[in-house]
Amino acid sequence: MVTSRDVARLAGVSQMTVSRVLQDNGKVAPQTRERVLAAMREAGYRPHAAARTMRTRRTSTVGVVVADITNPFYPQLLEAVAEALDAAGQRMVLWNGPDGSGALESLDEGTVDGLIFTTVTEATPQLTDAVNRADPIVLLHRGLDELACDQVTTDNAGGGRAVADYLVAAGHTRIGFLSGPELPSTARHRERGFRERLAELGHPLSDELSLPGGFAHDRARSAMRELLGRAEPPTAVFCANDLTALGAVDGAVSLGRRVPDDVWVIGYDDIALTAWDSYDVTTVRQPIAEMARAAVRLLLERLGDRDLPPRSECFPSELLVRGSTARTAHPAS
């Protein structure tokens, strides 16, 4: 059986340093910590979980809360979070539910050290109470302005503005929009940035060409068919997320319309499906891996110091041009 003494010898450090790494002690230099973790992986060292929990009063387990596992974006995000936690010597347990109440109860009971919320839409009383107690909680992907806790997001409004710039520069004037649900911050900010920038450019979004897509394929498919049935249909449609964009593409194809020859389609998130040849959808990329690492880092720092002020990190988004807009000149508008 490999022991912590073996790890110390392999890493060239003292056994006390190995113990500090196991306890997430902030006194260990980052380079030394990485060397010890690498030695653990090389030696196949597995610390005794129960003994470590009794010694440190930590479980090395982080709860991750998601409310819509059917959206392909979230498995990609969860994979990135799991990798970041594993690299930090932490385990992940998943809760799939709308409000995370079960996860918050586990945090109270001490069966997890902290929580990462990925789909939060409102500050529930239970969540607000936990934040007010300075419990280790990080909001990832979606944020809440009214909640003073650690948050990691992307510039969703900036992404919406970039789409508006791109479409207007390409000559589109009849521009459609398939929105998301009202509550998520991601949907609201993307729409705000898109609408504001179109207005600034002299092409305000028409109510007639804006319909709810609901972050759902079937609903977006129906909405796209409705938009394309207008007397003056849009020549380009921005969708509030990629699942909506895939529905929009299918809706257009079901009417015999060609993408991009007859209508351009743009999504948001850069899920893997959008790069498939059959869709090849232009989209706005979120740097998922970087966001996940930031969320894990903030959580571990919060575990080490509950008195830290709330931190917020916002990553830039990136427009990825693909075949749903780029392979041919846009239709006359």
N, C-alpha and C positions, 0 to 999 in steps of 0.2 A: 504493500500500500504506500502510495506517495504521500509524504508528510509536508507540512509547511517548512520544516527544516531543509528538506530536499529542494523545495522551490527557492528558498533563500540562497542556498549554495549555487543553484543554477543561475539565478539572477545576479549573484554577486552582491547581495545586500544582507542585512541582519534579519534574524527571525522577527524581531520587533517591527521592522519595516514591512514585512509580509503581513503581520497582524494588523498594522495600521491600514494597509491597502484593503484587507478584508473588512475592516470596520469603516471604510470610506472616510478615513481621517484626512482632513484637509492639510495636515502638516507634511504630507508626502509630495515631493515635486512631481509635476506631470510626467516628465521623462522617466523618472524612477518608477512611478506607478505603471506606466506602459510596459516597462521592462519586466516588472513583476508579473503583470497580467500575461505577457507573452510567455514567460517561464511557466506559469500555471497551465497555459494551453499546451505548451510543448511537453510538459511532464504528465499531462492528463490529471492534474490535481483537482479534486472535488471536495471543498470544505464541507464539514458536517453541518447541515442546515440547522438542525435543532440546537446544537451546541452554540453555533454562531448567533442565533436569535436570542438565546438566553444571555449571552455575553454582551451583545451590542444593543439589545432591545429593538433590533431591526430584522425584517424578514428578507431583505434584498428582493422584494417582490413589489412590482408597480402595477396598479390597475389601469387599464386603458378602456375608455368608454366610447362606444360608437352606437349610433341609432339606425344606420341604414347600411348594413353589410352587403345588401344586394347591389348597391352602386359600385361599379368596378373601381372607382377612385379609392375607396376605403381599404380594400385588400392591399392595394399598392402602398397606401400610407401606413397601414398596420405592419406590413413587412419591413418598411424602413424604420419604424419605431422599435420593432422587435430586434432588428440588427443593432440599433444604437444602444438599446438596453443591454443586449448580450455583450457588446463591446465594453460596457461599463460594469460587467459582472452582476447584472440584475436579471431577474425573471419577469415575464409578463403574464398577467391574467386578464382575460377579455370579458367585458360586459357589453351585451348588445341590448340596449333599451333606450327609451325616449328621454329619461330624466337622470339616469345614473344613481337613483336612490339606493339600489343594492350595493353599488360600489362605495358610496359615501358611508353606508353602514359598516362595510368591511374596514374602511379607514378608521372609523370610530373604534371598532373592535380590535384594531391593531394587526389584522391579518394581511394588510398591505401597508407599505410605507408611504405611498403617495399615489396620486391619480393624475392621469392625462385625459382630458376630455377633448374629443375630436369633432363632435357634432352638436355642441351646446347651442341652444337658440334663445334661452332666457335664464335670468338669474332666479332660480327657484329659492324658496326660503331655506331649504336644507343646504343647497350649495352656498348661498350667501352666508349662512351661519358658519360653515366650514372655512370659508375664506376669511371671515372676521376673526376666527380663532388662529389664523396664520397656518392652517393645515397645508401640507405640501400638495398644491394643486396647480396644474398648468393647463391653460386652454390652448389647443393646437388646431390650426386651420381656420376655425371660426373663433371670433372674439366677442367680447361684450364690453362696451364702453363704460357701463354702469358698475362693473365688477372690478375691484382693485386687487387683481391677482396677476401672476405671471402669465403672459400670453405670447404666442408665436403665430404670426399670420403672414400673408403676402399682400402686396399692394393691389388689391382687387379693383379699386377705383382706377388705378393707373393702367391695369390691364384693359378695362373697359374703354379708357381713353385711347389706348394704342389701337384697339380695333376700329374705333371711329376714325382716327387719323388714316389708317390703312384703307378703309373703304372709300372715304371721301377723296383721298389722293388718287384712287383708282378710277374715279369718275362716277361713282354711284350716288344717286340722289333719292331713289326709292329704296330705302333701307328698312328692313323688318327686324323685329326683335322678339324672341321667345324667352320670357322671363322665368325666374325660379320662384319658389315659395316666398311669402312675405317676411317670415321671421329670420331665416339665416342671414348673418351679417355678410357672408360671401355673396349671396344673391343681391342684397340691397346695394352693396358697394359697387359691384360690377355694373349694375343698372345705372346707378348714379353717375359713375364716371363716363359711361357710354352716352347717356342722355345729355349731360352737361357739355361734353366735348362736341357732340353733334350740333347742339345749339350754338356753341361758340363759333363753329365753322359755317354757320348759316344754313344748316340742314336739320332743323329740329325733328325729332322722332314723331311720326304721325301716330295718333291713337289707333287709327284704322289698321296700321301695320304692326301693332304691338299686341301680342297675346300671351297668356300664361302657358309656359311649357312644363312647369311643375317639377323640374329635375327628373322627369319620367319619360321613358321611350314612347309608350303608347300615346300619352297625352300630347307629346311634342309632334308625333306623327300626324295626329288629327289636326293640331293647330297649324302645322305646315300646309296641309291640304287646304285648310280654310284660307290661309294667307295667299296661296297661289290661285285660289278661286276668285280673288278680288278682281274688279274690273281693271284696276291697274296694280298688278301684283308687284311685290318687291323684287329687285334684281340681286339682292344680297340679304342674308339673314344672319344676325348674330344670336347665338344661343347661350344661355347663362351657364350651362355646363356641357360636358362632352356627351353625357347620356342623352340630353336634349338634342344635341347636334346630330347624333346617330339617328334619333327618331325623325329629325327634320329631313335628313338625307333619304331615309326610307319613305317618308311621306311624299317627297318630290318624285322619287323613282316610281312610286305607285301611280302617279298621274302621268307617267311618260315623260317627265321633265328630266333633263340632263344636268348633272352637277359636274363641273361649273358652267357649262355652256349656256344653260338657261337661267340658273340661279347659283350664286355663291353661298356657301355655308361655312360658318366659323363657330367653333366650340370654345370650351374653357376647361383646363385641368391637365390635358395631355395624358389621358389614360391610354393604355397600350392598344386598345382597339382602334383608336383614331389613326394609328400608323399602319393598319392593315391595308393591303392593296385595294380591297373592295370598298373602303371608306376613304382613306387618305385625307383626313380632315385637317384643315388649318385650325390651329387652336392656340390658346395661351397657356404656357407651361408654368407650373408651380415647382420650385426646387424642393421636392419632397424629402430627399435624403438630408439636405441641409436643415430643413425645418425640423425633422425628427431629431437630429443630433442636438439642435438648439433646445428643443423641449426637454430632452433628457438631461442636458447640462443644467438648465434652470431648475429642474426638479431636484437634482442631486445637491445643487448649491443651496436650495431652500431647506433640504433636509439637514444640511450642515449648519444653517443659520436662519432660524425662523424670523429674525428681526430685520432681514433684508427688506428694502422697499420693493414694491411691485415693479417688475421689469416687463418691458414690451419690446419684442423684436419683430420687425416687418421686413420681409424679403422682397426683392424686386421680382416682377413677373416678366415673361419673355414671349413675344409673338412668334409662333412657328408656322411659317407659310408652307402649305402642302397643296396637293392636287385639287382640293375642293374649291380653291380660289385661283390657283396659279397657272394652270396648264393652258389656258387660252385667254384671249382678251375678254374683258367683261362684256355682258350684253349692253346694248345701247340703252341709256337710261333717260 
